[in-house]
């Protein structure tokens, strides 16, 4: 059922007194959870959360229960409330990964909260997207592996080529030197009249 009352919260000036009172009155379970610098007490019944107790966040405001109505989008709900004459006292506020809330005071002075749970992720779509991302990444990984192998092979090839060049230089130098010496040595002049 859309727009049902989902959660009721007691904003009080004395959390300890309120908890002691409601423990005596109702069969509720109280679970304190960290909420930033303060503590929020979750109220549960038969294993289901239905409300909470916290220190009054607005200075000088009296203790009061504030119900929350489920909406699809907190920002849109607050905009509609504003257009209808409400005063917004808490703009859209994220509650961790749980969803978001907002609070307004209607034209008669009554406060009301709106709550939108976080959108549930489609596990099948997430799995499909993950597979697609892995497939897209596989060629990149293969390319990186090829580049890494080439880099590892390059020093070996360079060392081999360097060794061949040194060997060639050693063998070529004496031959080149002999040729250069022959070219620099004057040839014996032929004596006229003698044939070889």
C-alpha positions as CSV (number, residue, x, y, z in Angstrom):
1,X,0.0,0.0,0.0
2,X,1.6,3.3,-1.1
3,X,1.8,6.1,1.4
4,X,1.2,4.0,4.5
5,X,2.5,4.9,7.9
6,X,5.8,3.1,8.1
7,X,7.7,4.3,11.1
8,X,7.0,6.3,14.3
9,X,9.8,8.1,16.1
10,X,9.9,9.7,19.5
11,X,12.0,12.8,19.6
12,X,12.5,13.4,23.3
13,X,14.3,15.7,25.7
14,X,15.2,12.7,27.9
15,X,15.8,9.4,26.2
16,X,16.5,7.4,29.4
17,X,13.2,8.4,31.0
18,X,11.3,7.7,27.8
19,X,12.9,4.2,27.4
20,X,12.2,3.3,31.1
21,X,8.5,4.4,30.7
22,X,7.8,2.5,27.4
23,X,9.6,-0.6,28.6
24,X,7.1,-0.8,31.5
25,X,4.2,0.0,29.3
26,X,4.6,-2.1,26.1
27,X,6.2,-5.4,25.1
28,X,8.7,-3.6,22.8
29,X,12.4,-4.5,22.2
30,X,14.9,-1.7,22.4
31,X,18.2,-1.8,20.4
32,X,20.6,1.1,20.6
33,X,22.6,1.8,17.4
34,X,25.2,4.4,16.7
35,X,24.0,7.3,14.7
36,X,26.9,9.6,14.1
37,X,27.8,11.3,17.4
38,X,24.6,10.1,19.1
39,X,22.6,6.9,19.7
40,X,19.4,5.9,18.1
41,X,17.1,3.4,19.8
42,X,15.3,1.1,17.3
43,X,12.0,-0.2,18.5
44,X,11.0,-3.7,17.4
45,X,8.0,-6.0,18.0
46,X,8.0,-9.7,17.0
47,X,11.3,-9.2,15.1
48,X,10.0,-6.3,13.0
49,X,11.2,-2.7,13.4
50,X,8.4,-0.1,13.6
51,X,9.9,3.0,15.3
52,X,12.6,4.6,17.2
53,X,13.6,6.9,20.0
54,X,16.2,9.7,19.8
55,X,17.2,12.9,21.5
56,X,15.1,15.9,20.2
57,X,17.2,17.2,17.3
58,X,15.5,20.6,17.3
59,X,16.5,22.9,20.2
60,X,13.7,24.1,22.4
61,X,11.2,21.8,20.8
62,X,9.0,19.7,23.1
63,X,9.1,15.9,23.2
64,X,6.8,14.4,20.5
65,X,6.0,11.4,18.5
66,X,6.6,11.9,14.7
67,X,5.1,9.4,12.3
68,X,6.7,8.7,8.9
69,X,4.8,7.9,5.7
70,X,6.4,5.8,2.9
71,X,6.9,7.6,-0.4
72,X,8.6,6.8,-3.7
73,X,10.8,9.9,-3.7
74,X,11.4,12.2,-0.7
75,X,12.4,15.2,-2.7
76,X,9.2,15.1,-4.8
77,X,7.0,14.5,-1.7
78,X,8.6,17.5,0.0
79,X,8.1,19.6,-3.1
80,X,4.4,18.7,-3.2
81,X,4.0,19.4,0.6
82,X,5.6,22.8,0.1
83,X,3.3,23.6,-2.8
84,X,0.3,22.6,-0.7
85,X,1.3,25.0,2.1
86,X,3.7,23.0,4.4
87,X,6.8,24.3,6.0
88,X,9.8,22.0,5.4
89,X,11.8,21.5,8.6
90,X,14.2,18.8,7.3
91,X,15.1,18.6,3.6
92,X,15.8,15.2,2.0
93,X,18.4,13.5,4.2
94,X,20.1,10.2,3.5
95,X,20.1,7.6,6.2
96,X,23.2,5.6,5.3
97,X,22.3,2.8,2.7
98,X,18.8,2.5,4.2
99,X,17.0,5.3,2.3
100,X,16.2,8.9,2.9
101,X,13.8,11.0,5.0
102,X,12.4,14.5,5.2
103,X,10.1,16.3,7.7
104,X,7.5,19.0,7.3
105,X,4.9,20.8,9.4
106,X,1.5,21.0,7.7
107,X,-0.6,24.2,7.7
108,X,-2.3,23.2,10.9
109,X,1.0,22.8,12.8
110,X,1.2,19.0,12.8
111,X,4.6,17.5,12.0
112,X,5.0,14.5,9.6
113,X,7.9,12.7,8.2
114,X,8.3,11.1,4.8
115,X,10.5,8.0,4.2
116,X,11.8,6.4,1.0
117,X,13.6,3.1,1.4
118,X,16.7,2.6,-0.7
119,X,16.0,1.1,-4.0
120,X,16.6,-2.6,-4.0
121,X,19.2,-3.7,-6.5
122,X,18.3,-6.2,-9.2
123,X,20.7,-9.1,-8.4
124,X,20.3,-10.7,-11.9
125,X,21.0,-7.3,-13.6
126,X,24.1,-6.8,-11.3
127,X,25.4,-10.3,-12.1
128,X,24.8,-9.7,-15.9
129,X,26.6,-6.3,-15.7
130,X,29.5,-7.9,-13.8
131,X,29.9,-10.6,-16.5
132,X,29.8,-8.0,-19.2
133,X,32.5,-5.9,-17.4
134,X,34.7,-9.0,-17.0
135,X,34.4,-9.8,-20.8
136,X,35.2,-6.2,-21.6
137,X,38.2,-6.3,-19.3
138,X,39.6,-9.6,-20.6
139,X,41.1,-8.2,-23.9
140,X,42.7,-5.4,-21.8
141,X,44.3,-7.9,-19.4
142,X,45.5,-10.0,-22.4
143,X,47.0,-6.9,-24.0
144,X,48.7,-5.9,-20.7
145,X,50.1,-9.4,-20.4
146,X,51.5,-9.3,-23.9
147,X,53.1,-5.9,-23.2
148,X,54.6,-7.3,-20.0
149,X,56.0,-10.3,-21.8
150,X,57.5,-8.1,-24.6
151,X,59.1,-5.9,-22.0
152,X,60.6,-8.9,-20.2
153,X,61.8,-10.3,-23.6
154,X,63.3,-7.0,-24.8
155,X,66.3,-7.0,-22.5
156,X,67.1,-10.6,-23.5
157,X,66.9,-9.7,-27.2
158,X,69.0,-6.6,-26.7
159,X,71.7,-8.6,-24.8
160,X,71.8,-11.2,-27.5
161,X,72.1,-8.6,-30.3
162,X,74.8,-6.8,-28.3
163,X,76.7,-10.1,-28.0
164,X,76.5,-10.7,-31.7
165,X,77.6,-7.2,-32.5
166,X,80.7,-7.6,-30.2
167,X,81.6,-10.9,-31.9
168,X,81.2,-9.3,-35.3
169,X,83.3,-6.4,-34.3
170,X,86.1,-8.6,-33.0
171,X,86.1,-10.7,-36.2
172,X,85.7,-7.8,-38.5
173,X,88.3,-5.5,-37.0
174,X,91.4,-7.6,-37.8
175,X,90.2,-8.2,-41.4
176,X,89.4,-4.6,-41.9
177,X,92.8,-3.6,-40.4
178,X,94.6,-6.0,-42.8
179,X,92.7,-4.6,-45.8
180,X,93.5,-1.1,-44.6
181,X,97.2,-1.9,-44.2
182,X,97.3,-3.4,-47.7
183,X,95.7,-0.4,-49.2
184,X,98.1,1.9,-47.4
185,X,101.3,-0.1,-48.3
186,X,102.8,1.1,-51.6
187,X,103.0,-1.6,-54.2
188,X,106.3,-2.6,-55.6
189,X,107.0,-1.0,-58.8
190,X,107.3,-3.3,-61.8
191,X,110.7,-3.4,-63.4
192,X,110.5,-2.8,-67.1
193,X,111.1,-5.7,-69.3
194,X,110.4,-8.4,-66.8
195,X,107.3,-10.4,-67.1
196,X,105.7,-12.2,-64.4
